[in-house]
């Protein structure tokens, strides 16, 4: 084996959307566990410096890939790049996504097309590309990032929560397909997370249980990885979030509707809605 191949021995984890927020938290948590990393994110997120800092701090190899995965050819380039470099990818974290928090008609169709592409088509494409190679390994893991919102009707997030529902359904079916084939698929469904400054601003307006349920990205990443390596099929991080999900199953529809309407009015009153 040549020196280049020797230098890249060891398992790699790919994390999409890893320039900030939960994606970066996943990258750091995996580096702590001594995984080499492929960090993929859009240009403009200082990815190269962040990757270098993680490599130095944790003594792992970190490859930074600045790319727009909504372009199908870039998904293929990400996969081909790992093969050409001899990376053994045993963990795939499909974290990249686009949220929304404004009335449905405030966004043009192009936004929704991009949101649907990144939140659904990209994870499907990457699973399809990487899975045959992952099946050749003793064990491999895929985490698809969904959301608690997938279980609720959420005005101002109509398309977003629909894409997350898709990911849950896709992952569940894929779990059956991969049973006994060495690849474990976990769907992670976090609630509110302080992933960036604007989300912190939005969450600061929450009250009561809703505010207490807000989580830190690193907390979500650690719990998500624990669930992934336990081979959990679906996991909701945070005890309060799991309690809210159980409550949703037994709550009468008219009460749910009243809560949703109240939250919609609250969001409309905010001067700086989340994009």
C-alpha positions in Angstrom: 0.0 0.0 0.0 1.4 3.4 -0.9 2.0 6.2 1.6 -1.1 8.2 0.6 -3.3 5.2 1.4 -1.5 4.6 4.7 -2.1 8.2 5.7 -5.9 7.8 5.3 -6.3 4.5 7.1 -9.1 4.5 9.7 -12.8 5.1 9.5 -14.2 8.3 8.1 -17.5 10.0 8.9 -19.2 12.4 6.4 -21.2 15.2 7.9 -23.2 17.5 5.5 -24.1 21.0 6.7 -21.1 20.8 9.1 -20.0 24.5 8.9 -22.1 25.5 11.9 -24.8 24.5 14.3 -25.7 20.8 14.8 -23.6 19.7 11.8 -20.4 21.2 13.3 -21.4 19.7 16.7 -21.6 16.3 15.0 -18.2 16.8 13.5 -16.6 17.7 16.8 -18.3 14.8 18.7 -17.1 12.3 16.0 -13.6 13.7 16.1 -13.6 13.2 19.9 -14.5 9.6 19.2 -11.4 9.5 16.9 -13.2 9.3 13.6 -11.6 11.0 10.6 -13.9 13.5 9.0 -15.2 14.8 5.7 -17.0 18.0 6.5 -19.2 19.3 3.7 -20.8 22.8 3.8 -21.6 25.7 1.6 -18.7 28.2 0.9 -18.6 31.2 3.2 -18.7 29.3 6.5 -15.0 29.4 7.3 -15.0 25.6 6.8 -11.3 25.2 6.1 -10.2 26.9 9.3 -12.8 25.0 11.4 -11.6 21.7 9.9 -8.0 22.5 10.6 -8.8 23.4 14.2 -10.6 20.1 14.7 -7.8 18.1 13.1 -5.2 19.8 15.4 -7.3 19.5 18.6 -8.3 15.8 18.2 -5.5 14.4 16.1 -7.7 13.1 13.3 -7.7 13.7 9.5 -10.3 16.3 8.4 -11.2 17.0 4.8 -13.2 20.1 4.2 -15.4 20.2 1.1 -17.1 23.5 0.3 -20.0 22.6 -2.0 -23.6 23.2 -2.9 -25.2 19.7 -2.6 -28.5 20.9 -4.1 -26.6 20.4 -7.4 -26.7 16.7 -8.1 -23.3 16.6 -9.7 -21.8 17.9 -6.4 -23.3 14.9 -4.5 -21.6 12.6 -7.0 -18.3 14.6 -6.8 -18.4 14.2 -3.0 -18.7 10.5 -3.3 -16.1 10.1 -6.0 -13.7 12.3 -4.1 -13.9 10.0 -1.0 -13.3 6.9 -3.2 -10.3 8.4 -5.0 -8.7 9.4 -1.7 -9.2 5.9 -0.3 -11.5 6.9 2.5 -13.3 4.1 4.3 -16.6 5.8 5.1 -18.5 4.0 7.9 -20.6 6.9 9.1 -22.8 9.2 7.0 -24.6 12.0 8.7 -27.3 13.6 6.4 -27.6 16.8 8.4 -27.8 19.6 5.8 -31.2 21.2 5.5 -33.2 24.4 5.0 -35.8 25.6 7.5 -38.5 28.3 7.2 -40.7 30.3 9.5 -43.0 32.6 7.7 -46.3 32.5 5.9 -46.4 30.1 3.1 -46.9 32.7 0.4 -43.9 34.8 1.6 -41.5 32.4 -0.2 -41.3 32.0 -3.9 -41.5 28.5 -5.6 -37.8 28.5 -6.2 -37.2 28.6 -2.4 -39.4 25.6 -1.9 -37.8 23.7 -4.7 -34.4 24.2 -3.1 -35.7 23.3 0.4 -37.3 20.1 -0.9 -34.1 19.2 -2.8 -31.7 19.7 0.1 -34.0 18.2 2.7 -35.1 15.1 0.8 -33.3 14.5 -2.6 -29.8 15.0 -1.2 -30.1 12.5 1.6 -31.6 9.9 -0.7 -28.8 10.5 -3.3 -26.0 10.2 -0.7 -27.5 7.1 0.8 -27.7 5.5 -2.6 -24.2 6.5 -3.5 -22.4 5.5 -0.3 -24.5 2.5 0.7 -23.0 -0.2 -1.6 -19.5 0.6 -0.2 -20.8 0.8 3.4 -22.3 -2.7 3.0 -18.8 -4.1 2.4 -17.7 -3.0 5.9 -18.2 -5.0 9.2 -20.5 -2.3 10.4 -21.7 1.1 9.1 -24.1 3.8 10.2 -26.4 6.4 8.5 -28.1 9.2 10.4 -30.9 11.1 8.7 -31.8 14.4 10.4 -35.5 14.8 10.6 -37.4 16.9 13.2 -40.0 16.7 15.9 -42.0 19.0 13.6 -42.6 15.9 11.4 -45.2 14.8 14.0 -47.1 18.0 14.1 -49.1 20.4 11.9 -47.0 23.6 11.9 -48.1 26.7 10.1 -45.2 28.7 8.6 -43.2 25.5 8.3 -45.6 23.6 6.0 -43.0 22.4 3.5 -40.2 22.0 6.0 -42.2 19.5 8.2 -43.4 17.7 5.2 -39.8 17.1 4.1 -38.9 15.8 7.6 -41.9 13.4 7.5 -40.5 12.1 4.2 -37.2 11.4 5.8 -38.8 9.4 8.6 -40.8 7.3 6.1 -37.8 6.9 3.8 -35.6 5.8 6.7 -38.1 3.3 8.1 -38.4 1.6 4.7 -34.7 1.6 4.2 -34.2 0.0 7.6 -36.1 -3.0 6.4 -34.1 -3.2 3.2 -30.8 -3.1 5.1 -31.8 -5.5 7.9 -29.0 -8.0 8.3 -26.8 -6.2 5.7 -24.5 -4.4 8.1 -25.8 -0.8 7.6 -27.8 0.7 10.5 -30.1 3.7 9.7 -31.2 6.0 12.5 -33.6 9.0 12.1 -33.0 11.8 14.6 -35.9 14.1 15.5 -34.8 17.0 17.6 -37.1 19.8 18.8 -36.0 23.4 19.1 -32.2 23.8 19.0 -30.1 27.0 19.4 -28.2 26.3 16.1 -27.5 30.0 15.3 -27.9 33.5 16.7 -31.3 34.1 15.0 -32.7 30.9 16.4 -31.5 31.9 19.8 -33.4 35.2 19.3 -36.6 33.3 18.3 -36.3 30.8 21.1 -35.8 33.6 23.7 -39.5 34.5 23.0 -40.7 31.1 24.0 -42.2 30.5 27.5 -42.8 27.7 29.9 -42.2 24.1 28.7 -41.4 25.3 25.2 -38.4 27.3 26.4 -37.2 24.6 28.7 -37.2 22.1 25.8 -34.7 24.2 23.7 -31.4 22.3 23.4 -27.8 23.1 22.7 -26.4 21.7 19.4 -23.6 19.7 21.1 -26.2 18.1 23.4 -28.2 17.0 20.4 -25.2 15.7 18.6 -23.9 13.6 21.5 -27.4 12.1 22.1 -27.8 11.5 18.4 -24.5 9.7 18.1 -25.3 7.6 21.2 -28.6 6.6 19.5 -26.8 5.9 16.2 -24.3 3.6 17.7 -27.0 1.8 19.7 -28.6 1.2 16.3 -31.8 3.0 17.4 -34.3 3.3 14.5 -35.8 6.6 15.6 -34.7 8.9 18.4 -36.0 12.1 19.9 -33.3 13.9 22.0 -34.4 15.5 25.3 -36.7 14.1 27.9 -39.1 17.1 27.6 -39.4 16.6 23.9 -40.1 12.9 24.3 -42.8 13.8 26.9 -44.3 16.3 24.5 -44.4 13.7 21.7 -46.3 11.3 24.0 -48.7 14.0 25.0 -49.4 14.8 21.4 -50.6 11.3 20.8 -53.4 11.6 23.4 -54.3 15.3 23.2 -57.7 16.0 21.7 -57.6 17.6 18.2 -59.4 20.8 19.3 -56.8 21.5 21.9 -53.9 20.9 19.5 -55.6 23.3 17.0 -55.9 26.0 19.7 -52.2 25.7 20.6 -51.1 25.8 16.9 -53.2 28.9 16.3 -51.8 30.6 19.3 -48.2 29.8 18.2 -49.0 31.0 14.7 -50.2 34.4 16.0 -47.1 34.6 18.2 -44.8 34.0 15.2 -46.6 36.6 13.1 -46.0 39.2 15.9 -42.3 38.7 15.7 -40.6 41.5 13.8 -37.7 39.4 12.5 -39.2 36.0 11.5 -36.7 33.2 10.9 -35.8 32.8 7.2 
